[in-house]
């Protein structure tokens, strides 16, 4: 019977490679969440439009923002 196939005590997060974890965090750009209110009708209109474009609302709005002119 092998010891490697048994359970061990301890926190799994304590066993991670911290350098790899920090490196993966460095690759990500920071983000900001945008929240706003829409009427039910506006929300439905947005969802339907996004679906007809084959996109999610997030993808649709992200594409819109990327298309805005730079100052």
Secondary structure, 3 states (H helix, E strand, C coil): CCHHHCCCCCCHHHHCCHHHHHHHHHCCCCCCCCCCCCCHHHHHHHHHHHHHCCCCHHHHHHHHHHCCCCC
